[in-house]
């Protein structure tokens, strides 16, 4: 049976660390918004469809010139990222099989490469296991007190920096998020919800240029990365 693959992009956040007035997903790089770059990059995979969870007052996303626009679906996001993801999974439950695979990817990660996407999908499907893109921590880590005083150096052995996409089967991820929310677990990414229900999750090594645009100066870095990748 052919593997069906869906993408979910939570895009309802306020982006307050980027700007109090501007949404980072609608900043322009090379005549396209960050969100267009992100969704178009996901669509280099053979997706069955892609669900964007957007803010209730967002009347901009649906006007953008996405490639493969017939594969796009829109649903209302939630108060936090995790609620947007869950809303998208609930939406998907009506149009997808519970055993279909779902990739959840940050709206503000436009630089993920097709090669990394393909490696993640291949790893998950072959192992029949949830997976995330991640990179080993490279820098020396310090545990710091509130007054900016170093207490100790933290061993980086076995530490990986999580990225997205994060991939799981629809029924598994939906159940994990619902269970973790019910238990009031702090869900920072999909893997943390999967960990809560003891679902095995493997890391697939990604690339350091799969940055998340969080602060205003990250936009220039993303611009340089996308320009480099195009060359």
C-alpha positions as CSV (number, residue, x, y, z in Angstrom):
1,X,0.0,0.0,0.0
2,X,1.3,3.4,-0.9
3,X,2.4,5.5,2.0
4,X,0.3,8.6,2.4
5,X,2.1,11.7,3.8
6,X,0.6,14.9,5.1
7,X,2.2,18.0,6.4
8,X,0.9,20.3,9.2
9,X,2.2,23.8,9.6
10,X,1.2,25.7,12.8
11,X,1.1,29.3,11.6
12,X,-1.1,31.1,14.1
13,X,1.6,32.3,16.5
14,X,2.0,36.0,17.4
15,X,5.8,35.9,16.9
16,X,6.2,38.3,19.8
17,X,10.0,37.7,20.1
18,X,10.3,38.7,16.4
19,X,8.2,41.9,16.5
20,X,5.3,43.2,18.5
21,X,3.6,44.4,15.3
22,X,4.8,42.1,12.5
23,X,4.4,38.4,12.0
24,X,7.6,36.7,11.0
25,X,5.9,34.2,8.6
26,X,4.8,37.2,6.5
27,X,8.2,38.8,6.1
28,X,9.6,38.7,2.6
29,X,12.7,37.0,1.3
30,X,13.3,36.9,-2.5
31,X,9.8,38.2,-3.3
32,X,8.1,35.4,-1.3
33,X,6.9,35.4,2.3
34,X,8.7,33.1,4.8
35,X,5.5,31.0,4.9
36,X,5.5,30.5,1.1
37,X,9.1,29.4,1.2
38,X,8.3,26.9,4.0
39,X,5.3,25.4,2.5
40,X,6.8,25.2,-1.0
41,X,9.8,23.5,0.5
42,X,7.6,20.9,2.1
43,X,5.8,20.4,-1.2
44,X,9.0,19.1,-2.8
45,X,7.9,15.9,-1.1
46,X,5.0,14.0,-2.6
47,X,2.5,15.2,-0.1
48,X,-1.1,14.1,-0.1
49,X,-1.9,17.4,1.4
50,X,-0.8,20.2,3.7
51,X,-2.8,21.7,6.5
52,X,-2.0,25.3,7.7
53,X,-3.4,26.2,11.1
54,X,-3.8,30.0,11.0
55,X,-5.1,32.7,13.3
56,X,-8.8,33.4,13.2
57,X,-8.2,37.0,12.2
58,X,-5.7,35.9,9.5
59,X,-7.1,36.8,6.1
60,X,-3.6,36.9,4.4
61,X,-2.5,33.3,4.3
62,X,-5.1,32.1,1.8
63,X,-4.2,34.9,-0.6
64,X,-0.6,33.8,-1.0
65,X,0.7,32.2,-4.2
66,X,1.7,28.8,-2.9
67,X,2.8,26.1,-5.3
68,X,0.6,23.0,-5.4
69,X,-2.2,25.2,-3.9
70,X,-4.8,22.4,-4.6
71,X,-3.1,20.4,-1.9
72,X,-3.5,23.1,0.7
73,X,-6.1,23.0,3.5
74,X,-6.7,25.7,6.2
75,X,-8.0,25.4,9.7
76,X,-8.1,27.6,12.7
77,X,-5.1,27.7,15.0
78,X,-5.1,27.8,18.8
79,X,-3.8,29.8,21.7
80,X,-0.4,28.0,21.7
81,X,1.5,26.1,19.0
82,X,0.4,22.7,20.4
83,X,-3.3,23.7,20.2
84,X,-2.8,24.7,16.5
85,X,-1.1,21.3,15.8
86,X,-4.0,19.5,17.5
87,X,-6.6,21.5,15.6
88,X,-4.9,20.5,12.4
89,X,-4.7,16.8,13.4
90,X,-8.5,16.9,14.2
91,X,-9.1,18.4,10.8
92,X,-7.0,15.7,9.2
93,X,-8.9,13.0,11.0
94,X,-11.9,13.7,8.8
95,X,-9.9,13.4,5.5
96,X,-7.0,11.1,6.2
97,X,-6.5,7.5,7.5
98,X,-5.4,7.3,11.1
99,X,-2.3,5.3,9.9
100,X,-1.2,8.0,7.5
101,X,2.0,9.7,8.3
102,X,2.1,13.4,9.4
103,X,5.0,15.8,9.2
104,X,4.7,18.8,11.6
105,X,7.0,21.7,10.5
106,X,7.5,25.2,12.0
107,X,6.1,28.0,9.7
108,X,9.4,29.9,10.4
109,X,11.8,27.2,9.1
110,X,12.0,28.0,5.4
111,X,15.5,26.6,4.9
112,X,15.0,22.9,5.5
113,X,16.5,21.0,2.6
114,X,14.7,18.5,0.4
115,X,17.4,16.0,1.1
116,X,16.7,16.3,4.9
117,X,13.0,16.0,4.3
118,X,13.5,12.8,2.2
119,X,15.9,11.3,4.7
120,X,13.4,11.9,7.6
121,X,10.5,10.3,5.7
122,X,12.6,7.4,4.6
123,X,13.9,6.7,8.1
124,X,10.4,6.9,9.7
125,X,8.7,4.7,7.1
126,X,11.5,2.1,7.0
127,X,11.7,1.8,10.8
128,X,7.9,2.3,11.2
129,X,8.8,4.7,13.9
130,X,8.2,8.3,14.8
131,X,11.2,10.5,14.0
132,X,12.5,14.1,14.2
133,X,15.2,16.1,12.5
134,X,17.9,17.1,15.0
135,X,21.6,18.0,15.2
136,X,24.1,17.0,17.8
137,X,24.9,19.9,20.2
138,X,28.3,21.3,19.2
139,X,29.0,24.1,21.6
140,X,30.1,24.0,25.3
141,X,27.0,24.3,27.4
142,X,26.8,26.3,30.7
143,X,24.3,26.0,33.5
144,X,23.7,29.6,34.6
145,X,22.0,31.2,37.6
146,X,19.4,33.9,37.3
147,X,22.1,36.5,38.0
148,X,24.1,35.4,35.0
149,X,26.7,33.5,37.0
150,X,27.9,30.1,35.7
151,X,27.3,27.2,38.1
152,X,28.8,24.4,36.0
153,X,29.5,23.1,32.5
154,X,26.9,20.7,31.2
155,X,28.1,17.7,29.3
156,X,26.9,17.8,25.7
157,X,27.4,14.1,25.2
158,X,24.1,12.5,24.1
159,X,22.5,16.0,23.7
160,X,20.8,16.8,20.4
161,X,19.1,20.1,19.3
162,X,15.6,19.3,18.1
163,X,14.4,20.7,14.8
164,X,11.3,20.2,12.6
165,X,9.8,18.5,10.8
166,X,8.8,15.9,13.4
167,X,7.0,12.9,12.0
168,X,4.5,10.4,13.4
169,X,1.4,8.5,12.4
170,X,-1.8,10.6,12.7
171,X,-3.5,8.5,15.4
172,X,-0.3,8.2,17.5
173,X,0.5,11.9,17.4
174,X,-3.1,13.0,18.1
175,X,-3.4,10.6,21.0
176,X,-0.1,11.7,22.4
177,X,-0.9,15.4,22.3
178,X,-4.4,14.9,23.8
179,X,-3.0,12.8,26.6
180,X,-0.2,15.2,27.4
181,X,-2.5,18.2,27.4
182,X,-4.9,16.4,29.7
183,X,-2.1,15.7,32.1
184,X,-0.9,19.4,31.8
185,X,2.5,18.4,30.5
186,X,4.6,21.1,29.0
187,X,4.6,20.3,25.3
188,X,7.4,22.2,23.6
189,X,7.4,20.0,20.4
190,X,5.6,16.9,19.1
191,X,8.4,14.6,20.4
192,X,7.8,15.8,24.0
193,X,4.1,14.6,23.7
194,X,5.2,11.3,22.1
195,X,7.8,10.9,24.9
196,X,5.0,11.3,27.5
197,X,3.1,8.3,26.1
198,X,6.4,6.3,25.9
199,X,6.3,6.3,22.1
200,X,9.8,5.6,20.7
201,X,11.2,8.5,18.7
202,X,14.4,8.4,16.7
203,X,16.5,11.3,15.7
204,X,17.5,11.8,12.1
205,X,20.5,14.0,11.7
206,X,19.6,17.2,9.9
207,X,21.6,20.3,9.0
208,X,22.6,23.4,11.0
209,X,21.1,25.7,8.3
210,X,17.6,24.5,9.1
211,X,17.2,27.6,11.3
212,X,14.0,28.8,12.9
213,X,13.4,32.5,12.4
214,X,12.8,33.7,16.0
215,X,14.4,37.2,16.2
216,X,14.6,39.9,13.6
217,X,18.2,39.3,12.7
218,X,17.4,35.7,11.9
219,X,15.6,37.0,8.8
220,X,18.8,38.1,7.2
221,X,20.5,34.8,8.0
222,X,17.6,32.9,6.4
223,X,18.0,35.2,3.4
224,X,21.7,34.3,3.1
225,X,21.0,30.6,3.5
226,X,18.3,30.5,0.9
227,X,20.5,32.4,-1.5
228,X,23.3,30.0,-0.9
229,X,21.0,27.0,-1.4
230,X,19.7,28.4,-4.6
231,X,23.3,28.7,-5.9
